[in-house]
Amino acid sequence: MISLGADVFFYQGVSRWAFGMDNPNKAAAVLAFILILLLGTLLRAPRGRVALLRDRIVRGALVATAAAVGYCLVHTFSRGGFVAFLLGVSILLIGSWKGQSKLRRWWPILFVALLMAGTAAWTGFAGRVARSSPADDASVGNRLAIWRNVPSMMVDAPGGWGHGSAGDAFMSWYQPLERHERYRTLVNSHFTWLVEFGWVGRFALVCAWMLAFGFGILRWKERGDPLPLAVWTSFATAAFFSSVAEDWRVSVVPVATLVPAVRTFFVADAVRKRLVVTAALLASGLLLSVFVVLGIACRPAEALPIHRSADGARLTAGDGVPDGWIVCDAKTMGGAACGRVLRAFMKTPEGSGRTYGLARDLAAVPADVRLLAICGAEADAGPEVLSRFTSLADVRVLSPNRPEDWLAARGKKASVSAVCGEFAQACPADDAEGLTVVPGVAEFLPGWPRLAFGR
């Protein structure tokens, strides 16, 4: 699959329909929900010889609409959307099964299924589904490479990696250095949110999904209506294979189908209510416990030991107490890619076998630090900020806006040095003791780990 432009996608020369959404997978999810809703309505529609002509016309219109939606679903070429539809419609059919004598009422569903199968074979979508093994499809293999790190990412950041930061966190700290694919999310709505949220948010998220399933099951048992459970199963599946749940439009149909299930829950007897809530709480706790165990006991062998503080102010890379700390500045360190640069340095003879600390600001740096690096705008306050550090032996200031202030403190404070890029506006024109000028760069210093922590 390739993408041309912001909203044009192709698979082997065939256009993938996205219907104005930013990804065909999101469009496929919406189409899957609508198709399940249409098929559920068809199963309830009046049928048989006694049905009124008006009812038969409505039924025919529903069949035609379902066939058109199914045709469009195949044209998205979304395997996740197709699997989501299959799982959802399976629950719908199981819940609507009334015995062999009622098979004749299922002909519309058979017609839609045959149309979708024929379209899949004609467009080549069937071949794409058949080649969905990690060995044959890079898209599948890349997803698995990301997802195997999810438990570790959760354990490493008890307070979460922050909203919108899952893709950057993976690329920076967990993606193999020989791989360079870029990710905004973890290509999975559930995993993305579990990584971005802290443990409280994670429990709330999982519990919300468990309650939605519980409401759907209760609606099925109480009213014989499997539609809410079918749609939410499809929603959960679509969100597993791609980051589709981030778009509010994808959740419109699932939320609408959940309304009657919630109503059923509130009118149910107290025993059933307690059963649904208790089961959701227990299932949530059990699932998160599994993630904790996997994150600790089944950590990928190549994964670097990482710990991010609950408030996100500090991160340590490596085992033990950090040998040095750096106060981060995205302009100097390369933003979200800074972790990759540090990991590469940790594989060199000079950087291996050591632990490093990264702080959001000076307040997050331990007072007993001995080697301290300060980057960019974080150094604007000047050498006076060092007064609370009593054990400092080496201070390195990278790409400061006022390097002269720091160089003037040389000899008064701990050993102070400044590093500037040759083309940085603040780089002094004259050489000075303690000043290092890096040729060919400006504020961004590609080799900042060696400059900050090198011996």
C-alpha positions in Angstrom: 0.0 0.0 0.0 1.2 3.5 -0.8 -0.3 6.9 -0.1 -0.2 9.9 -2.5 -1.0 13.2 -0.9 -3.0 13.7 2.3 -6.1 11.7 1.5 -5.4 9.6 -1.6 -4.4 6.0 -1.0 -3.6 3.2 -3.4 -3.0 -0.6 -3.2 -1.2 -2.0 -6.3 -2.6 0.8 -8.4 -6.2 0.5 -7.1 -7.6 3.5 -5.3 -8.5 2.9 -1.6 -11.7 4.7 -0.8 -11.5 7.0 2.3 -14.7 9.0 1.8 -13.1 12.3 3.0 -11.5 10.8 6.1 -7.8 10.9 6.6 -7.3 7.2 6.4 -9.2 4.3 4.6 -9.1 2.3 7.9 -11.3 4.9 9.6 -13.8 4.9 6.7 -13.8 1.1 6.8 -14.7 1.1 10.5 -17.6 3.4 9.9 -18.8 1.4 7.0 -18.5 -1.9 9.0 -20.7 -0.4 11.8 -23.3 0.9 9.3 -23.4 -2.5 7.5 -23.9 -4.4 10.8 -26.7 -1.9 11.7 -28.4 -2.4 8.3 -28.1 -6.2 8.6 -29.5 -6.1 12.1 -32.4 -4.1 10.9 -33.0 -6.5 8.1 -33.2 -9.4 10.5 -35.9 -7.6 12.4 -37.9 -6.3 9.4 -41.3 -7.9 8.6 -41.1 -10.8 6.3 -43.1 -13.6 4.8 -46.2 -13.7 2.7 -48.2 -11.6 5.2 -45.8 -8.7 5.0 -47.3 -5.6 3.6 -46.1 -4.3 0.2 -44.7 -1.2 2.0 -42.6 -3.4 4.2 -41.3 -5.3 1.3 -40.3 -2.1 -0.4 -38.5 -1.0 2.7 -36.8 -4.3 3.0 -35.6 -4.1 -0.6 -34.2 -0.6 0.0 -32.4 -1.9 3.0 -30.9 -4.8 1.0 -29.8 -2.4 -1.7 -28.2 0.0 0.8 -26.4 -2.9 2.6 -25.1 -4.2 -0.7 -23.8 -0.7 -1.6 -22.1 -0.3 1.8 -20.6 -3.7 1.6 -19.2 -2.8 -1.9 -17.7 0.4 -0.5 -16.2 -1.5 2.5 -14.3 -3.8 0.2 -13.0 -0.8 -1.7 -11.3 0.6 1.4 -8.9 -2.4 1.2 -8.8 -2.3 5.0 -8.2 -5.7 6.5 -8.8 -4.4 10.0 -12.2 -3.0 9.0 -13.1 -6.3 7.3 -12.1 -8.4 10.3 -14.1 -6.0 12.5 -17.1 -6.5 10.3 -16.8 -10.3 10.3 -16.6 -10.5 14.1 -19.4 -8.0 14.6 -21.7 -9.7 12.2 -20.9 -13.1 13.6 -22.3 -12.0 17.0 -25.3 -10.5 15.3 -26.1 -13.7 13.5 -25.5 -15.9 16.5 -27.8 -13.7 18.5 -30.5 -13.7 15.8 -30.5 -17.4 15.1 -34.0 -18.9 15.4 -33.6 -22.3 13.9 -33.5 -24.0 10.6 -37.1 -23.1 9.7 -36.1 -19.4 9.6 -33.2 -19.8 7.1 -35.2 -18.2 4.3 -35.2 -14.8 6.0 -31.4 -14.7 5.7 -31.2 -14.5 2.0 -30.4 -10.8 2.0 -27.4 -11.4 4.2 -26.2 -14.2 1.9 -26.7 -11.8 -1.1 -24.5 -9.1 0.5 -21.9 -11.6 1.5 -21.6 -13.0 -2.0 -21.4 -9.5 -3.5 -18.6 -8.6 -1.1 -16.7 -11.8 -1.8 -17.0 -11.2 -5.6 -15.8 -7.6 -5.2 -12.9 -8.7 -3.0 -11.8 -11.2 -5.6 -12.2 -8.7 -8.5 -10.4 -5.8 -6.9 -7.5 -7.9 -5.4 -8.5 -7.3 -1.8 -8.9 -11.0 -1.3 -5.3 -11.5 -2.3 -4.2 -8.8 0.2 -6.1 -10.6 3.0 -4.5 -13.9 2.0 -1.0 -12.5 2.2 -1.5 -11.0 5.7 1.4 -12.9 7.4 4.3 -11.0 8.9 6.7 -12.6 6.5 4.7 -11.5 3.4 3.4 -8.1 4.6 5.6 -5.4 6.1 2.5 -3.6 7.4 1.7 -6.6 9.6 5.3 -7.2 10.6 5.7 -3.5 11.6 2.6 -3.6 13.8 3.8 -6.7 15.6 7.2 -5.0 16.2 5.5 -2.1 17.8 3.0 -4.0 19.9 5.5 -6.3 21.5 6.9 -3.2 23.2 3.6 -2.0 24.6 3.8 -3.7 28.0 7.3 -2.4 28.5 6.3 1.1 27.5 3.5 1.0 30.1 5.7 -0.3 32.9 8.5 2.1 32.1 6.1 5.1 32.3 3.7 4.7 35.3 2.4 8.2 34.7 2.1 7.6 30.9 4.1 9.1 28.0 1.7 12.0 27.5 -1.2 12.7 25.1 -0.1 12.4 21.5 3.4 11.1 22.4 3.1 7.3 21.9 4.6 7.3 18.4 7.5 9.6 19.4 8.2 7.6 22.5 8.3 4.3 20.6 10.6 5.8 17.9 12.9 7.5 20.4 13.3 4.7 23.0 12.1 1.4 21.6 12.4 1.2 17.8 15.4 -0.7 16.6 18.0 1.7 15.5 18.3 0.1 12.1 14.6 0.9 11.4 13.4 4.3 10.4 9.7 4.1 9.9 7.8 7.1 11.4 4.8 6.6 13.6 2.4 9.1 15.1 0.6 6.5 17.1 1.1 2.8 17.9 -1.2 1.8 15.0 -3.7 0.6 17.6 -6.1 2.9 19.5 -6.1 0.7 22.6 -2.3 0.4 22.9 -1.8 4.1 22.0 -4.0 5.2 24.9 -2.7 2.6 27.3 0.8 3.9 26.7 -0.1 7.6 26.8 -2.2 7.4 30.0 -1.0 6.8 33.5 -2.2 3.8 35.5 -5.4 5.6 36.7 -6.3 6.5 33.1 -5.4 3.0 31.9 -7.8 1.5 34.5 -10.6 3.9 33.6 -10.1 3.2 29.8 -10.2 -0.6 30.2 -13.1 -0.4 32.6 -15.1 1.7 30.2 -14.6 -0.9 27.4 -15.5 -3.7 29.8 -18.7 -1.9 30.9 -19.7 -1.3 27.2 -19.3 -5.0 26.6 -21.2 -5.8 29.8 -24.1 -3.5 28.8 -24.2 -5.2 25.4 -24.3 -8.7 26.9 -27.1 -7.6 29.3 -29.1 -6.1 26.4 -28.8 -9.4 24.6 -29.8 -11.5 27.6 -32.7 -9.2 28.7 -34.1 -8.1 25.3 -32.7 -10.6 22.8 -31.0 -7.8 21.0 -27.3 -8.6 20.1 -26.8 -5.4 18.0 -25.0 -3.2 20.7 -22.6 -6.0 21.5 -22.1 -6.7 17.8 -21.3 -3.1 17.0 -19.0 -2.6 20.0 -17.1 -5.8 19.3 -16.6 -4.5 15.7 -15.5 -1.1 17.2 -13.0 -2.7 19.5 -11.6 -4.8 16.7 -11.2 -2.0 14.3 -9.5 0.1 17.0 -7.1 -2.8 17.6 -5.8 -3.0 14.1 -5.4 0.8 13.5 -5.8 4.1 15.3 -9.3 4.7 14.2 -11.0 5.5 17.6 -9.2 8.9 17.7 -11.7 10.3 15.2 -15.0 11.1 16.8 -16.9 10.3 13.6 -15.9 6.6 14.0 -17.6 6.4 17.4 -21.0 7.9 16.4 -22.7 4.6 15.4 -21.3 2.6 18.4 -22.4 5.3 20.9 -25.8 5.4 19.3 -26.3 1.7 19.6 -25.1 1.7 23.2 -27.9 4.0 24.3 -30.6 1.3 24.5 -28.1 -1.0 26.2 -27.4 1.6 28.9 -31.2 2.1 29.3 -31.5 -1.7 29.8 -28.8 -1.6 32.4 -30.5 1.1 34.5 -33.9 -0.7 34.5 -32.4 -4.1 35.3 -32.6 -5.5 38.8 -29.9 -4.7 41.3 -28.3 -8.1 41.2 -27.6 -7.9 37.4 -26.3 -4.4 37.8 -23.8 -5.4 40.4 -22.8 -8.4 38.3 -22.0 -6.3 35.3 -20.0 -3.7 37.3 -18.1 -6.3 39.3 -17.2 -8.3 36.2 -16.0 -5.1 34.5 -13.8 -4.1 37.4 -12.3 -7.6 37.8 -11.7 -8.0 34.1 -10.0 -4.6 34.0 -7.7 -5.4 36.9 -6.8 -8.8 35.5 -6.0 -7.4 32.0 -3.8 -4.7 33.4 -2.1 -7.2 35.7 -1.2 -9.2 32.6 0.3 -6.2 31.0 2.4 -5.6 34.1 3.7 -9.1 34.1 4.5 -9.0 30.4 6.2 -5.7 30.8 8.5 -7.0 33.5 9.0 -10.7 32.6 8.8 -10.6 28.8 10.6 -7.5 28.0 12.2 -7.6 24.5 15.9 -8.6 24.9 17.1 -5.6 22.9 15.0 -3.1 24.9 16.9 -0.5 26.8 16.1 -0.2 30.6 14.0 2.9 30.8 12.2 4.6 33.6 10.1 7.7 33.3 8.9 9.5 36.4 5.2 9.6 37.2 5.1 13.4 36.5 7.1 13.0 33.3 9.8 15.4 34.5 12.6 12.8 34.5 13.7 9.9 32.5 16.7 7.5 33.0 18.2 5.3 30.4 20.2 2.4 31.7 20.4 0.5 35.0 21.3 2.1 38.2 22.0 5.7 39.2 22.7 8.1 36.3 26.4 9.0 35.8 25.2 12.4 34.5 22.1 14.5 33.9 21.1 16.7 31.0 18.4 19.3 31.0 16.6 18.9 27.7 15.9 21.4 25.0 14.3 20.1 21.8 16.0 22.6 19.5 19.4 21.5 20.7 18.8 17.7 21.0 16.6 17.1 18.0 13.2 16.9 19.7 11.5 13.5 19.8 14.5 11.8 18.1 16.8 12.5 21.0 16.4 9.1 22.5 17.6 7.4 19.3 20.8 9.6 19.3 21.4 8.7 23.0 20.9 5.0 22.4 23.3 5.0 19.5 25.9 6.7 21.8 25.2 4.0 24.5 26.3 1.4 22.0 29.7 3.0 21.5 32.7 2.1 23.7 32.6 5.6 25.2 28.9 5.5 26.2 28.3 1.8 27.0 27.8 0.5 30.5 26.6 3.8 31.9 23.2 5.3 32.9 22.0 8.7 31.8 19.3 11.0 33.1 17.2 13.4 31.1 15.3 16.2 32.9 12.5 18.5 31.7 14.0 21.4 33.7 16.6 22.1 36.4 14.1 21.6 39.2 13.9 17.9 38.2 17.7 17.3 38.5 18.8 15.6 41.7 20.7 18.0 44.0 23.7 15.6 44.3 24.4 15.5 40.6 28.1 15.7 39.6 28.0 15.9 35.8 25.4 18.2 34.5 24.6 19.4 30.9 22.2 22.2 30.2 20.7 22.8 26.7 19.6 25.8 24.8 16.9 28.0 26.4 17.2 26.1 29.7 20.5 27.8 30.2 19.0 31.4 29.9 18.8 31.9 33.7 22.6 31.9 33.8 25.2 30.3 36.2 23.2 31.4 39.3 20.9 28.4 38.9 23.7 26.1 39.9 23.7 27.3 43.6 21.5 24.4 44.8 23.9 21.8 43.5 26.6 21.1 46.1 28.5 18.2 44.4 28.9 19.6 40.9 32.3 18.7 39.3 31.5 19.3 35.6 29.0 21.6 33.9 28.5 21.6 30.2 26.3 24.1 28.5 25.1 23.1 25.0 23.9 25.8 22.5 23.3 28.5 25.1 21.8 31.8 24.0 24.4 33.7 26.1 27.6 31.6 26.2 29.6 34.5 27.5 27.8 34.5 30.8 28.7 30.9 31.4 32.3 31.2 30.3 32.6 34.1 32.7 31.7 31.8 35.5 34.5 29.4 34.7 36.7 29.1 37.8 34.0 30.5 40.1 31.7 27.5 39.9 32.5 24.0 39.0 34.3 23.3 35.8 32.1 25.1 33.2 32.4 24.7 29.5 30.2 25.8 26.6 29.5 24.2 23.2 28.1 26.2 20.3 27.4 25.3 16.7 29.5 27.2 14.1 26.4 28.7 12.5 24.5 29.4 15.7 23.6 33.1 16.1 24.9 33.1 19.7 28.3 31.5 18.9 31.1 33.9 19.9 33.2 35.2 17.1 36.4 34.9 19.2 37.8 31.8 20.7 37.8 31.5 24.5 38.9 29.1 27.2 36.2 26.5 27.8 34.5 27.1 24.5 34.0 24.3 21.9 32.7 25.2 18.5 31.2 22.4 16.5 31.7 23.0 12.7 28.9 22.7 10.2 25.9 23.0 12.6 23.7 25.6 14.2 21.7 25.2 17.4 21.0 21.5 16.8 24.0 19.4 17.9 23.7 16.0 16.3 26.4 14.5 18.6 25.0 16.0 21.8 25.3 12.8 23.9 29.1 12.7 23.4 29.3 16.5 24.0 27.2 16.2 27.2 28.5 12.9 28.6 31.7 12.0 26.8 34.8 11.4 28.9 
